[in-house]
Amino acid sequence: MSPAQPTDYLDEDDIGHLLGEVAAVREHSLLQSALGRPRASVFGADAYPDVWTKAVALGESLSRNHPMTDRNKRTAFESMLLFLDYNHQPYTDPHPDAAVDFVLRLAQGGYAGRPADAVADFRRMLSR
């Protein structure tokens, strides 16, 4: 059995790359909070036990914290996909309408208290 690969997390430079010239970081502390959420631990164990759950936590925080001047939801979704890429998780490109519906629900708190549902919907959307 091979050891688990360490998780590769996004940083502010990654978000800056996704934003390009279109928008800027409005509040760095909110961005840092969102970027740190997937790394959270509870009593010494990962609060988000797998890469997919960490990706959803990242996307939810970015979409709800509004750290950028514009493109918060779009950047949140792109960040989730980039996080999966960095961590070698295969997926298929989602239908654009499904992606919009998912990120709007995530940003509006539609999965509040039900993170497993968000992860299941995210995985299902990217496995078609």
C-alpha positions as a Markdown table, in Angstrom:
| # | Residue | x | y | z |
|---|---|---|---|---|
| 1 | Met | 0.0 | 0.0 | 0.0 |
| 2 | Ser | 1.5 | 3.3 | -1.0 |
| 3 | Pro | 1.5 | 6.3 | 1.3 |
| 4 | Ala | -1.2 | 9.0 | 0.8 |
| 5 | Gln | 0.0 | 11.9 | -1.3 |
| 6 | Pro | 0.1 | 15.2 | 0.5 |
| 7 | Thr | -2.7 | 17.6 | -0.5 |
| 8 | Asp | -1.7 | 20.5 | -2.7 |
| 9 | Tyr | -3.6 | 23.6 | -1.7 |
| 10 | Leu | -4.3 | 26.8 | -3.6 |
| 11 | Asp | -2.7 | 30.2 | -2.7 |
| 12 | Glu | -3.3 | 33.8 | -3.5 |
| 13 | Asp | -1.2 | 33.5 | -6.7 |
| 14 | Asp | -3.5 | 30.8 | -8.0 |
| 15 | Ile | -6.5 | 33.0 | -7.4 |
| 16 | Gly | -4.8 | 36.0 | -9.0 |
| 17 | His | -4.1 | 33.8 | -12.1 |
| 18 | Leu | -7.8 | 32.8 | -12.3 |
| 19 | Leu | -8.9 | 36.5 | -11.9 |
| 20 | Gly | -6.4 | 37.8 | -14.5 |
| 21 | Glu | -7.1 | 41.4 | -15.4 |
| 22 | Val | -10.8 | 41.2 | -14.9 |
| 23 | Ala | -11.1 | 41.6 | -11.1 |
| 24 | Ala | -8.9 | 42.1 | -8.1 |
| 25 | Val | -8.8 | 40.9 | -4.5 |
| 26 | Arg | -10.9 | 43.3 | -2.4 |
| 27 | Glu | -10.2 | 41.9 | 1.0 |
| 28 | His | -7.1 | 39.7 | 1.5 |
| 29 | Ser | -8.2 | 38.5 | 5.0 |
| 30 | Leu | -11.4 | 37.0 | 3.5 |
| 31 | Leu | -9.4 | 35.4 | 0.7 |
| 32 | Gln | -6.9 | 33.9 | 3.2 |
| 33 | Ser | -9.8 | 32.6 | 5.3 |
| 34 | Ala | -11.3 | 30.9 | 2.3 |
| 35 | Leu | -8.0 | 29.5 | 1.2 |
| 36 | Gly | -7.3 | 28.2 | 4.7 |
| 37 | Arg | -10.6 | 26.4 | 5.2 |
| 38 | Pro | -9.7 | 23.2 | 3.3 |
| 39 | Arg | -6.7 | 22.8 | 5.7 |
| 40 | Ala | -8.8 | 23.0 | 8.8 |
| 41 | Ser | -8.5 | 20.3 | 11.4 |
| 42 | Val | -10.6 | 19.3 | 14.4 |
| 43 | Phe | -9.0 | 17.6 | 17.4 |
| 44 | Gly | -6.0 | 16.8 | 15.2 |
| 45 | Ala | -7.9 | 15.3 | 12.3 |
| 46 | Asp | -8.7 | 16.9 | 9.0 |
| 47 | Ala | -12.1 | 18.6 | 9.1 |
| 48 | Tyr | -12.5 | 17.8 | 5.4 |
| 49 | Pro | -11.3 | 14.2 | 5.0 |
| 50 | Asp | -10.9 | 14.0 | 1.3 |
| 51 | Val | -9.9 | 16.1 | -1.7 |
| 52 | Trp | -13.5 | 16.4 | -3.0 |
| 53 | Thr | -14.8 | 17.6 | 0.4 |
| 54 | Lys | -11.9 | 20.1 | 0.6 |
| 55 | Ala | -12.7 | 21.4 | -2.9 |
| 56 | Val | -16.3 | 22.0 | -1.9 |
| 57 | Ala | -15.2 | 23.8 | 1.3 |
| 58 | Leu | -12.9 | 26.0 | -0.7 |
| 59 | Gly | -15.6 | 26.8 | -3.2 |
| 60 | Glu | -18.2 | 27.5 | -0.6 |
| 61 | Ser | -15.9 | 29.9 | 1.3 |
| 62 | Leu | -14.8 | 31.8 | -1.8 |
| 63 | Ser | -18.3 | 32.2 | -3.1 |
| 64 | Arg | -19.8 | 33.3 | 0.2 |
| 65 | Asn | -16.9 | 35.4 | 1.6 |
| 66 | His | -16.9 | 37.7 | -1.5 |
| 67 | Pro | -13.1 | 38.5 | -1.3 |
| 68 | Met | -12.9 | 39.7 | -4.9 |
| 69 | Thr | -14.2 | 42.9 | -6.5 |
| 70 | Asp | -16.0 | 40.7 | -9.1 |
| 71 | Arg | -16.2 | 37.1 | -10.3 |
| 72 | Asn | -16.6 | 35.6 | -6.8 |
| 73 | Lys | -18.8 | 32.7 | -7.8 |
| 74 | Arg | -17.0 | 32.0 | -11.1 |
| 75 | Thr | -13.6 | 32.1 | -9.4 |
| 76 | Ala | -15.0 | 29.8 | -6.6 |
| 77 | Phe | -16.0 | 27.2 | -9.2 |
| 78 | Glu | -12.8 | 27.5 | -11.2 |
| 79 | Ser | -10.8 | 27.2 | -7.9 |
| 80 | Met | -12.6 | 24.0 | -7.1 |
| 81 | Leu | -11.6 | 22.5 | -10.5 |
| 82 | Leu | -8.1 | 23.7 | -10.1 |
| 83 | Phe | -7.9 | 22.2 | -6.7 |
| 84 | Leu | -9.0 | 18.9 | -8.2 |
| 85 | Asp | -6.4 | 19.2 | -10.9 |
| 86 | Tyr | -3.6 | 20.0 | -8.5 |
| 87 | Asn | -4.5 | 16.9 | -6.5 |
| 88 | His | -4.7 | 14.6 | -9.6 |
| 89 | Gln | -8.5 | 14.0 | -9.4 |
| 90 | Pro | -10.0 | 13.1 | -12.7 |
| 91 | Tyr | -13.3 | 14.6 | -13.7 |
| 92 | Thr | -15.3 | 15.5 | -16.8 |
| 93 | Asp | -16.2 | 19.1 | -17.7 |
| 94 | Pro | -19.7 | 19.8 | -16.4 |
| 95 | His | -22.5 | 21.2 | -18.5 |
| 96 | Pro | -22.4 | 25.0 | -18.0 |
| 97 | Asp | -26.0 | 25.2 | -16.7 |
| 98 | Ala | -25.2 | 22.5 | -14.1 |
| 99 | Ala | -22.1 | 24.4 | -13.0 |
| 100 | Val | -24.1 | 27.7 | -12.7 |
| 101 | Asp | -26.9 | 26.0 | -10.7 |
| 102 | Phe | -24.4 | 24.3 | -8.4 |
| 103 | Val | -22.3 | 27.3 | -7.6 |
| 104 | Leu | -25.4 | 29.5 | -7.1 |
| 105 | Arg | -26.8 | 27.0 | -4.6 |
| 106 | Leu | -23.4 | 26.8 | -2.9 |
| 107 | Ala | -23.0 | 30.6 | -2.7 |
| 108 | Gln | -26.6 | 31.1 | -1.4 |
| 109 | Gly | -26.2 | 28.7 | 1.4 |
| 110 | Gly | -28.3 | 26.0 | -0.2 |
| 111 | Tyr | -26.0 | 23.3 | 1.3 |
| 112 | Ala | -25.7 | 24.8 | 4.7 |
| 113 | Gly | -25.5 | 22.0 | 7.3 |
| 114 | Arg | -25.4 | 19.4 | 4.5 |
| 115 | Pro | -21.8 | 19.3 | 3.2 |
| 116 | Ala | -22.2 | 15.6 | 2.2 |
| 117 | Asp | -25.0 | 16.6 | -0.2 |
| 118 | Ala | -22.8 | 19.3 | -1.8 |
| 119 | Val | -20.0 | 16.9 | -2.3 |
| 120 | Ala | -22.3 | 14.3 | -3.8 |
| 121 | Asp | -23.8 | 16.8 | -6.2 |
| 122 | Phe | -20.4 | 18.1 | -7.1 |
| 123 | Arg | -19.0 | 14.6 | -7.8 |
| 124 | Arg | -22.1 | 13.6 | -9.8 |
| 125 | Met | -22.0 | 16.8 | -11.9 |
| 126 | Leu | -18.3 | 16.1 | -12.8 |
| 127 | Ser | -18.7 | 12.4 | -13.5 |
| 128 | Arg | -21.2 | 12.6 | -16.4 |
